[in-house]
């Protein structure tokens, strides 16, 4: 019966609920909507009875007792698997977010869930856990009114679910979008999202949770149509919800109490449509039924209060003051045990109207002032949400995701000087190929000659640019950007031409030369993009956010484990025992860590081990990346962090090194107020250290300096 917008902070009251939902539904949605997880691995035999007991405690509002039992039982389980630990964290998340309303602690739990999701042992398990963790993080941010971050995590869950054809994930995403758009007043769009959620919702291991979810969605569609001034469509979906409940009542005889609550909610919503249609007697009958159900102890008392407000409004409209005043007095006493800001605001409005009709204007004015204050407070809570543009945000995330993919597929591996040498070499090779093959393809010869002229022109420009760099450091970045942009098109043309020439009938010697041109062109293009990134490094404002460092290190190691596997290497990761958030630019620090891990892989021998650890230093967090490779010679150490350094060597498998990466890392770390240094012995290996400052005291939960091995790849 309670409308979606009846609760200014709906997500803080219920994890999914459009209206006042019971705690069991909340648990069912977060714990049961992932039907793929149990197929992939599932809970251990030791954890299954613990899960059942804690779920029962949470469903009956005994959350504190359930959490104590959970922690005690987990300490006795010898080797809990990933699903066991993930679900235990989700119980803690529910406790802090739903019971205590401490969204920061809930967010820490959700971040830890994401860390565990990234350690999943199968693809299905990963998708299931990863989607659920991101949705949980998004809901925590939404409760804190940090909508941009909330939308980002909703989109991330949606993206992974869509790419892996997980309909339940898409259903959860559509549900949230419907919620948000409803609260923003876009009722037509909200109805569309709710319909999509209903269609995509797939069965789970909890049939009752599936039933409760679907009847709720039908009711939400009706609410959306009602607020969009489509009473006939609204009435149709309310009837569908009631029929769906009636059809499934016999299946769940042991849950009749919850089924009655669901009916009571739909009765109240349908009554609003009857009021609009002028059927006041039928509306009063349904409201009285709804109140009788949900006013009972343990039922949805908040929904009952809203139903009483609607009934009181009907009494007032029909001048039934004798029935109105006792109802309002009874409702006043209910507010002492059940907080309901919206109902209380409306109660003050009706009391003001009542005393106005009784010609008691001082009392009427006092209640009106209280109503105005409460209503302003409720309206203010929604203003930030209505100011956010969810569609624009999601479109931006989609574009950023595409850009990131392009960046990942075009990594740079060269330097500016190498480009100059490569350009000269390509010019000679192109001339040679043109001379040998002009009879075979006149058109190709003309193209190559044109490209050769462009390369010679760019070579002259490049030589002039290098000379100017020696006289003025202030002109360096501008010249680098000019040269890089000017070279990109001709070198890209050379690469395209060599690709077209590969299928022609050339001699082996000619094909070898063509392959050399192709490889050199691609390396040159990658270098140009690296130079553009270096020269733009200081021009962009650094945007920071609170990032859970364990999660960031885990994701970085996971992304590079396949690269390490190519040399039969292993990555060992030691994380903080307790989660720790630091204020950083997530993408830039991820780039630093990935670069250092890549270097460790490059300069480590086959079957080597790379150790990554993080330590809490009270005011700072220290990250260490250690390899047991070839080390750094003493004569090169002073030049390691120089841009375009001469301190560069090939990797243990002949990998190229161009001397830009560590310079970029140093710039990024220092821009965060941190430090980067290294310790190395030739032939024994190298350890790079990073320190990053922690936020001021009180902003995050303190972490201990203890470590625990959480990942070995």
LOPAGU-905978 format. One line per field, with one value per residue (C-alpha): residue number from 1; residue in one letter; chain; x, y, z. Coordinates in steps of 0.25 Angstrom, whole numbers, m for minus. Each point is the difference from the previous one (the first is absolute). Layout:
BEGIN
num = c(NUM_...)
residu = c(a_...)
chaine = c(A_...)
x = c(X_...)
y = c(Y_...)
z = c(Z_...)
***
This chain:
BEGIN
num = c(1_2_3_4_5_6_7_8_9_10_11_12_13_14_15_16_17_18_19_20_21_22_23_24_25_26_27_28_29_30_31_32_33_34_35_36_37_38_39_40_41_42_43_44_45_46_47_48_49_50_51_52_53_54_55_56_57_58_59_60_61_62_63_64_65_66_67_68_69_70_71_72_73_74_75_76_77_78_79_80_81_82_83_84_85_86_87_88_89_90_91_92_93_94_95_96_97_98_99_100_101_102_103_104_105_106_107_108_109_110_111_112_113_114_115_116_117_118_119_120_121_122_123_124_125_126_127_128_129_130_131_132_133_134_135_136_137_138_139_140_141_142_143_144_145_146_147_148_149_150_151_152_153_154_155_156_157_158_159_160_161_162_163_164_165_166_167_168_169_170_171_172_173_174_175_176_177_178_179_180_181_182_183_184_185_186_187_188_189_190_191_192_193_194_195_196_197_198_199_200_201_202_203_204_205_206_207_208_209_210_211_212_213_214_215_216_217_218_219_220_221_222_223_224_225_226_227_228_229_230_231_232_233_234_235_236_237_238_239_240_241_242_243_244_245_246_247_248_249_250_251_252_253_254_255_256_257_258_259_260_261_262_263_264_265_266_267_268_269_270_271_272_273_274_275_276_277_278_279_280_281_282_283_284_285_286_287_288_289_290_291_292_293_294_295_296_297_298_299_300_301_302_303_304_305_306_307_308_309_310_311_312_313_314_315_316_317_318_319_320_321_322_323_324_325_326_327_328_329_330_331_332_333_334_335_336_337_338_339_340_341_342_343_344_345_346_347_348_349_350_351_352_353_354_355_356_357_358_359_360_361_362_363_364_365_366_367_368_369_370_371_372_373_374_375_376_377_378_379_380_381_382_383_384_385_386_387_388_389_390_391_392_393_394_395_396_397_398_399_400_401_402_403_404_405_406_407_408_409_410_411_412_413_414_415_416_417_418_419_420_421_422_423_424_425_426_427_428_429_430_431_432_433_434_435_436_437_438_439_440_441_442_443_444_445_446_447_448_449_450_451_452_453_454_455_456_457_458_459_460_461_462_463_464_465_466_467_468_469_470_471_472_473_474_475_476_477_478_479_480_481_482_483_484_485_486_487_488_489_490_491_492_493_494_495_496_497_498_499_500_501_502_503_504_505_506_507_508_509_510_511_512_513_514_515_516_517_518_519_520_521_522_523_524_525_526_527_528_529_530_531_532_533_534_535_536_537_538_539_540_541_542_543_544_545_546_547_548_549_550_551_552_553_554_555_556_557_558_559_560_561_562_563_564_565_566_567_568_569_570_571_572_573_574_575_576_577_578_579_580_581_582_583_584_585_586_587_588_589_590_591_592_593_594_595_596_597_598_599_600_601_602_603_604_605_606_607_608_609_610_611_612_613_614_615_616_617_618_619_620_621_622_623_624_625_626_627_628_629_630_631_632_633_634_635_636_637_638_639_640_641_642_643_644_645_646_647_648_649_650_651_652_653_654_655_656_657_658_659_660_661_662_663_664_665_666_667_668_669_670_671_672_673_674_675_676_677_678_679_680_681_682_683_684_685_686_687_688_689_690_691_692_693_694_695_696_697_698_699_700_701_702_703_704_705_706_707_708_709_710_711_712_713)
residu = c(x_x_x_x_x_x_x_x_x_x_x_x_x_x_x_x_x_x_x_x_x_x_x_x_x_x_x_x_x_x_x_x_x_x_x_x_x_x_x_x_x_x_x_x_x_x_x_x_x_x_x_x_x_x_x_x_x_x_x_x_x_x_x_x_x_x_x_x_x_x_x_x_x_x_x_x_x_x_x_x_x_x_x_x_x_x_x_x_x_x_x_x_x_x_x_x_x_x_x_x_x_x_x_x_x_x_x_x_x_x_x_x_x_x_x_x_x_x_x_x_x_x_x_x_x_x_x_x_x_x_x_x_x_x_x_x_x_x_x_x_x_x_x_x_x_x_x_x_x_x_x_x_x_x_x_x_x_x_x_x_x_x_x_x_x_x_x_x_x_x_x_x_x_x_x_x_x_x_x_x_x_x_x_x_x_x_x_x_x_x_x_x_x_x_x_x_x_x_x_x_x_x_x_x_x_x_x_x_x_x_x_x_x_x_x_x_x_x_x_x_x_x_x_x_x_x_x_x_x_x_x_x_x_x_x_x_x_x_x_x_x_x_x_x_x_x_x_x_x_x_x_x_x_x_x_x_x_x_x_x_x_x_x_x_x_x_x_x_x_x_x_x_x_x_x_x_x_x_x_x_x_x_x_x_x_x_x_x_x_x_x_x_x_x_x_x_x_x_x_x_x_x_x_x_x_x_x_x_x_x_x_x_x_x_x_x_x_x_x_x_x_x_x_x_x_x_x_x_x_x_x_x_x_x_x_x_x_x_x_x_x_x_x_x_x_x_x_x_x_x_x_x_x_x_x_x_x_x_x_x_x_x_x_x_x_x_x_x_x_x_x_x_x_x_x_x_x_x_x_x_x_x_x_x_x_x_x_x_x_x_x_x_x_x_x_x_x_x_x_x_x_x_x_x_x_x_x_x_x_x_x_x_x_x_x_x_x_x_x_x_x_x_x_x_x_x_x_x_x_x_x_x_x_x_x_x_x_x_x_x_x_x_x_x_x_x_x_x_x_x_x_x_x_x_x_x_x_x_x_x_x_x_x_x_x_x_x_x_x_x_x_x_x_x_x_x_x_x_x_x_x_x_x_x_x_x_x_x_x_x_x_x_x_x_x_x_x_x_x_x_x_x_x_x_x_x_x_x_x_x_x_x_x_x_x_x_x_x_x_x_x_x_x_x_x_x_x_x_x_x_x_x_x_x_x_x_x_x_x_x_x_x_x_x_x_x_x_x_x_x_x_x_x_x_x_x_x_x_x_x_x_x_x_x_x_x_x_x_x_x_x_x_x_x_x_x_x_x_x_x_x_x_x_x_x_x_x_x_x_x_x_x_x_x_x_x_x_x_x_x_x_x_x_x_x_x_x_x_x_x_x_x_x_x_x_x_x_x_x_x_x_x_x_x_x_x_x_x_x_x_x_x_x_x_x_x_x_x_x_x_x_x_x_x_x_x_x_x_x_x_x_x_x_x_x_x_x_x_x_x_x_x_x_x_x_x_x_x_x_x_x_x_x_x_x_x_x_x_x_x_x_x_x_x_x_x_x_x_x_x_x_x_x_x_x_x_x_x_x_x_x_x_x_x_x_x_x_x_x_x_x_x_x)
chaine = c(A_A_A_A_A_A_A_A_A_A_A_A_A_A_A_A_A_A_A_A_A_A_A_A_A_A_A_A_A_A_A_A_A_A_A_A_A_A_A_A_A_A_A_A_A_A_A_A_A_A_A_A_A_A_A_A_A_A_A_A_A_A_A_A_A_A_A_A_A_A_A_A_A_A_A_A_A_A_A_A_A_A_A_A_A_A_A_A_A_A_A_A_A_A_A_A_A_A_A_A_A_A_A_A_A_A_A_A_A_A_A_A_A_A_A_A_A_A_A_A_A_A_A_A_A_A_A_A_A_A_A_A_A_A_A_A_A_A_A_A_A_A_A_A_A_A_A_A_A_A_A_A_A_A_A_A_A_A_A_A_A_A_A_A_A_A_A_A_A_A_A_A_A_A_A_A_A_A_A_A_A_A_A_A_A_A_A_A_A_A_A_A_A_A_A_A_A_A_A_A_A_A_A_A_A_A_A_A_A_A_A_A_A_A_A_A_A_A_A_A_A_A_A_A_A_A_A_A_A_A_A_A_A_A_A_A_A_A_A_A_A_A_A_A_A_A_A_A_A_A_A_A_A_A_A_A_A_A_A_A_A_A_A_A_A_A_A_A_A_A_A_A_A_A_A_A_A_A_A_A_A_A_A_A_A_A_A_A_A_A_A_A_A_A_A_A_A_A_A_A_A_A_A_A_A_A_A_A_A_A_A_A_A_A_A_A_A_A_A_A_A_A_A_A_A_A_A_A_A_A_A_A_A_A_A_A_A_A_A_A_A_A_A_A_A_A_A_A_A_A_A_A_A_A_A_A_A_A_A_A_A_A_A_A_A_A_A_A_A_A_A_A_A_A_A_A_A_A_A_A_A_A_A_A_A_A_A_A_A_A_A_A_A_A_A_A_A_A_A_A_A_A_A_A_A_A_A_A_A_A_A_A_A_A_A_A_A_A_A_A_A_A_A_A_A_A_A_A_A_A_A_A_A_A_A_A_A_A_A_A_A_A_A_A_A_A_A_A_A_A_A_A_A_A_A_A_A_A_A_A_A_A_A_A_A_A_A_A_A_A_A_A_A_A_A_A_A_A_A_A_A_A_A_A_A_A_A_A_A_A_A_A_A_A_A_A_A_A_A_A_A_A_A_A_A_A_A_A_A_A_A_A_A_A_A_A_A_A_A_A_A_A_A_A_A_A_A_A_A_A_A_A_A_A_A_A_A_A_A_A_A_A_A_A_A_A_A_A_A_A_A_A_A_A_A_A_A_A_A_A_A_A_A_A_A_A_A_A_A_A_A_A_A_A_A_A_A_A_A_A_A_A_A_A_A_A_A_A_A_A_A_A_A_A_A_A_A_A_A_A_A_A_A_A_A_A_A_A_A_A_A_A_A_A_A_A_A_A_A_A_A_A_A_A_A_A_A_A_A_A_A_A_A_A_A_A_A_A_A_A_A_A_A_A_A_A_A_A_A_A_A_A_A_A_A_A_A_A_A_A_A_A_A_A_A_A_A_A_A_A_A_A_A_A_A_A_A_A_A_A_A_A_A_A_A_A_A_A_A_A_A_A_A_A_A_A_A_A_A_A_A_A_A_A_A_A_A_A_A_A_A_A_A)
x = c(0_12_4_14_1_m6_14_10_11_m6_14_3_m12_0_10_m9_m14_m9_m9_1_5_3_14_m1_m2_12_8_m6_4_14_3_m9_0_13_m4_13_9_m5_2_14_5_m10_1_8_m7_5_m6_m14_m6_6_m6_m14_1_5_m10_m11_5_1_m14_m6_8_10_11_10_m2_1_13_6_m3_6_13_1_m3_10_11_m3_0_14_0_m11_m1_m2_m15_0_8_m7_m14_5_5_m13_m7_9_m4_m15_2_8_m9_m14_1_10_m1_15_3_15_2_m10_8_13_m7_m5_15_5_m11_6_14_m6_m7_12_6_m11_4_m10_m5_m15_4_8_m12_m10_9_5_m13_m6_12_m1_m15_2_11_m9_m11_9_4_m14_m4_11_m5_13_m8_11_7_m12_m4_15_m1_m14_5_12_m9_m9_11_6_m14_m3_13_m2_m15_m4_m15_m1_11_m7_m13_6_6_m14_m6_9_m1_m15_2_8_m9_m12_6_4_m14_2_m12_m1_14_0_m12_8_12_m9_m6_14_4_m13_3_15_m1_4_m2_9_2_m11_m14_m6_10_m3_m15_1_9_m10_m12_7_5_m15_m4_11_m4_m14_5_8_m13_m8_10_0_m15_m3_m10_m6_14_4_m13_3_14_m5_m10_11_8_m12_m3_15_0_m13_5_13_m6_m2_15_5_m10_12_1_m14_4_9_m11_m10_10_2_m15_m2_10_m7_m14_6_5_m12_m9_7_m4_m15_1_4_m12_m9_m3_2_m8_8_13_m4_m2_13_8_m7_5_14_1_m6_11_12_m3_3_13_11_m7_3_m5_6_m9_m12_3_0_m13_m6_4_m7_m13_1_1_m13_m7_4_m4_m14_m1_0_7_m5_7_12_5_1_7_10_2_3_10_7_3_5_11_7_3_1_7_m6_4_m10_m12_4_0_m13_m6_4_m6_m13_0_1_m11_m9_2_m2_m13_m3_4_11_10_12_1_m2_12_9_m3_2_13_5_m5_7_13_m1_m4_11_10_m6_0_15_4_m5_6_14_m6_m9_12_8_m2_1_m1_11_9_m3_3_13_4_m3_9_11_0_2_11_7_m1_7_11_2_1_10_11_13_14_10_7_1_14_m3_m11_10_9_m12_m4_13_1_m15_4_11_m8_m11_9_6_m14_m5_13_m2_m15_m5_m2_m9_m10_1_m11_8_12_m7_m5_13_7_m10_2_15_m1_m8_10_11_m7_m4_15_4_m10_4_15_m3_m9_11_10_m10_m2_14_m1_m13_m7_m12_m3_2_m14_m6_10_m2_m15_1_10_m8_m13_7_6_m12_m7_12_5_m14_m1_13_m5_m13_8_9_m13_m5_13_1_m9_7_9_14_13_3_11_m11_m10_10_3_m15_m2_11_m7_m13_6_8_m12_m9_11_1_m15_0_12_m8_m11_9_6_m13_m4_13_m1_m14_3_0_m11_m12_m6_2_m13_1_m10_0_5_2_15_m2_m10_9_12_m8_m6_14_6_m12_1_15_0_m1_12_8_m5_7_13_m5_1_m8_m6_m2_m8_0_m12_m4_m8_m10_m5_6_m5_10_m3_6_m3_m4_4_14_4_m5_9_12_m2_m2_13_8_m6_3_14_2_m5_9_13_m3_4_m9_m7_3_m8_m5_m4_m10_m3_m7_3_m8_10_m10_1_3_m2_12_0_12_2_11_7_11_5_13_0_5_15_6_3_m14_m7_1_m7_m12_m10_5_m9_6_10_12_m2_m7_2_m7_m8_4_m8_5_m12_3_2_m1_2_m13_m9_8_0_m15_m1_8_m8_m13_4_6_m13_m7_10_6_14_6_14_7_10_8_12_5_m3_m9_m12_m7_m11_m8_m6_m12_m6_m13_m6_m13_m12_0_m4_m14_m4_3_0_14_8_10_14_m2_0_m7_3_m13_5_10_m1)
y = c(0_9_7_0_15_m2_m2_12_m10_m13_m7_2_m7_m11_m6_m2_5_9_0_m4_m15_m9_m4_m14_5_9_m12_m9_10_2_m15_m7_7_m6_m13_m3_0_m13_m7_5_m4_3_0_m10_m11_7_13_m4_m1_13_7_m6_4_14_2_m4_10_11_m2_1_13_m7_5_2_m14_m5_7_m5_m14_2_6_m12_m10_5_0_m15_m4_m5_4_9_1_13_m1_m2_12_9_m3_2_14_3_m3_10_10_m2_2_13_5_m4_m2_11_10_1_1_2_m13_m7_6_m6_m14_1_4_m13_m7_5_m5_m14_1_2_m12_m9_m14_m1_10_m2_2_13_6_m3_5_12_5_m2_8_11_2_0_10_9_m1_4_12_3_0_10_9_m2_m3_1_m11_m8_0_m4_m13_m3_2_m9_m11_2_m1_m13_m6_4_m5_m13_m2_0_4_1_10_8_m1_6_11_3_0_10_9_m1_4_12_5_m1_8_11_0_m7_m9_m5_m4_m6_m9_m4_m4_m8_m8_m3_m5_m9_m6_m3_m5_m14_m11_m2_m10_7_m1_9_11_m1_1_11_8_m2_4_13_3_m1_9_10_1_3_11_6_0_7_11_2_2_m13_m5_m11_m6_1_m7_m11_m3_1_m11_m8_1_m5_m11_m4_m1_m8_m10_m2_0_m15_m2_8_m4_1_15_5_11_6_m3_8_12_0_0_11_9_m2_3_13_3_m4_9_12_m3_m2_13_7_m8_6_m14_5_m11_m11_8_1_m15_m3_10_m6_m14_4_7_m12_m9_9_6_m13_m2_m5_5_12_10_12_m4_0_14_5_m8_7_14_m3_m5_13_8_m7_3_15_1_m5_8_m12_7_m9_m12_9_5_m14_m5_11_m1_m15_2_10_m11_m9_10_m3_m14_1_12_4_14_1_m5_10_12_m4_m2_14_5_m7_5_14_m2_m6_12_10_m7_1_15_m2_8_1_m15_m1_9_m8_m13_7_5_m14_m6_11_m3_m16_1_10_m10_m12_8_4_m15_m2_13_m6_m12_8_9_m12_m5_m15_m2_10_m7_m14_5_6_m13_m8_10_m1_m15_1_9_m8_m12_7_5_m14_m5_11_m1_8_m6_10_14_12_m3_m14_6_9_m12_m9_11_1_m15_m1_10_m8_m13_7_5_m14_m7_11_m2_m16_0_12_m8_m10_11_15_4_m6_7_14_m2_m4_12_9_m6_0_15_2_m8_9_12_m5_m4_14_6_m10_3_15_m3_m8_12_9_m9_1_16_1_m10_9_m3_m15_m4_8_m5_m14_1_6_m10_m12_5_3_m14_m8_1_m3_m12_m5_0_m8_m10_m1_m1_m11_m8_1_m4_m13_m8_4_m10_5_m8_m5_11_11_m6_1_15_2_m6_8_13_m5_m3_13_8_m6_3_14_2_m5_9_12_m3_m1_13_7_m6_5_14_1_m6_14_7_m8_3_m12_m6_m8_m10_m9_m14_m13_m3_m15_0_8_m9_m12_5_4_m13_m8_8_m4_m14_m5_8_m6_m14_2_m1_m10_10_1_13_m1_11_4_9_8_m9_11_9_14_11_11_12_m2_1_m14_m1_7_m9_m12_4_1_m13_m7_6_m5_m14_0_4_m11_m10_5_0_m13_m14_m11_m7_12_6_14_5_11_5_11_5_10_11_8_12_m6_m13_m7_m9_m8_m8_m9_m9_m10_4_6_12_14_3_11_9_1_2_15_1_m10_11_10_2_m6_m6_m8_m10_m10_m15_m11_m10_m14_m5_12_9_14_12_14_8_8_m9_3_15_0_m8_10_12_m7_m4_14_6_m8_5_m14_m5_m11_m6_m14_m9_m9_m9_m5_m15_0_8_13_6_12_7_10_8_7_9_m5_9_9_m8_m4_m1_m15_m12_m2_m12_m9_m2_m15_m7_m12_m8_2_m3_m8_m1)
z = c(0_3_m13_m5_3_13_6_m3_3_m5_m3_15_4_m10_m9_m11_5_m8_12_14_m1_11_4_m6_m14_3_3_m11_m11_5_3_m10_m13_m5_m6_m6_12_6_m13_m1_14_11_15_7_9_12_m4_m5_14_4_m12_3_15_m3_m11_10_11_m10_m6_14_3_10_m8_11_6_m15_m2_13_m4_m13_5_10_m10_m11_10_2_m15_m4_m14_m5_m15_m8_0_15_3_m11_7_14_m5_m6_13_6_m11_3_14_m1_m11_3_15_5_m12_0_m15_1_8_m10_m12_6_1_m14_m5_7_m7_m13_4_2_m13_m8_6_m5_m5_m12_m10_5_14_m3_m8_11_11_m8_m4_14_6_m9_2_15_m1_m9_10_11_m8_m3_14_3_m12_m8_m13_m10_7_2_m15_m3_8_m5_m14_3_5_m12_m10_6_0_m14_m5_7_m4_15_m1_15_1_m11_8_12_m8_m6_13_6_m12_2_14_m3_m11_8_11_m10_m5_m14_2_m14_m1_14_m5_m12_9_10_m12_m5_14_1_m14_3_14_0_11_12_11_8_m7_11_m3_m15_3_9_m9_m12_7_5_m14_m5_11_m3_m15_5_9_m12_m8_11_2_m16_1_m7_10_m9_m2_14_5_m10_6_14_m4_m6_13_8_m10_0_16_0_m10_8_14_1_m4_13_11_10_m4_1_9_m11_m11_8_1_m15_m2_10_m7_m14_7_4_m14_m7_10_m6_m14_5_7_m14_m6_10_7_14_7_m7_3_15_1_m7_9_13_m5_m2_13_7_m6_1_14_6_8_m9_m13_m8_10_m8_m12_10_4_m14_m3_13_m6_m13_8_8_m12_m5_13_m1_m14_4_12_9_11_11_m7_m4_14_7_m12_1_15_m1_m11_8_11_m11_m4_14_m5_m15_m6_m13_m5_m11_8_11_m10_m5_14_3_m12_3_14_m5_m9_11_9_m11_m3_15_0_9_m8_10_1_m15_m3_10_m7_m14_4_5_m13_m8_7_m1_m15_m3_6_m8_m13_3_1_m14_m7_m1_m7_m10_m3_m5_m15_1_m15_m3_11_m6_m14_5_7_m13_m8_11_m1_m15_2_10_m9_m11_9_5_m14_m4_10_m3_0_m6_1_m8_m5_m4_m8_m8_m2_m4_m10_m7_m1_m5_m11_m5_0_m7_m11_m1_m1_m10_m9_0_m2_m8_m12_8_5_m5_9_12_m4_m1_14_6_m7_6_14_m2_m3_13_8_m5_3_14_2_m3_10_10_m1_2_12_7_m2_6_12_4_1_8_9_0_m14_1_3_m11_m11_5_m2_m14_m5_6_m7_m13_m1_3_m13_m10_9_1_m15_m1_10_m8_m13_5_5_m15_m6_9_m9_m13_m7_5_2_14_1_m4_10_11_m3_0_13_6_m5_6_14_0_m4_11_11_m5_1_14_4_m6_10_12_m3_m1_13_7_m5_4_14_7_m7_6_13_10_4_13_6_12_m5_7_m2_2_m12_m9_3_m3_m13_m5_4_m7_m13_m1_4_m14_m4_11_m4_m14_8_10_11_12_7_15_7_14_4_13_9_2_m12_m1_m9_m6_m8_m13_m15_m3_m14_1_13_m8_m11_9_7_m14_m5_12_m1_m15_2_11_m10_m11_8_7_m5_m4_12_9_11_1_14_2_14_7_14_9_5_9_m9_m13_m8_m5_m13_m3_m13_0_m11_1_m14_m6_9_m4_m2_9_m12_m4_13_0_m14_3_2_m11_m12_m13_9_m6_12_m8_m3_m7_9_3_m13_m9_4_m4_10_m4_13_1_10_13_m3_m1_13_7_m5_4_14_3_m5_11_11_1_m3_m9_2_m2_5_m9_m1_m14_m2_13_m4_2_10_m3_11_0_12_m2_11_8_2_12_13_2_m15_m1_8_6_m5_6_m5_m1_m13_m5_m13_m8_m15_m7_m15)
***
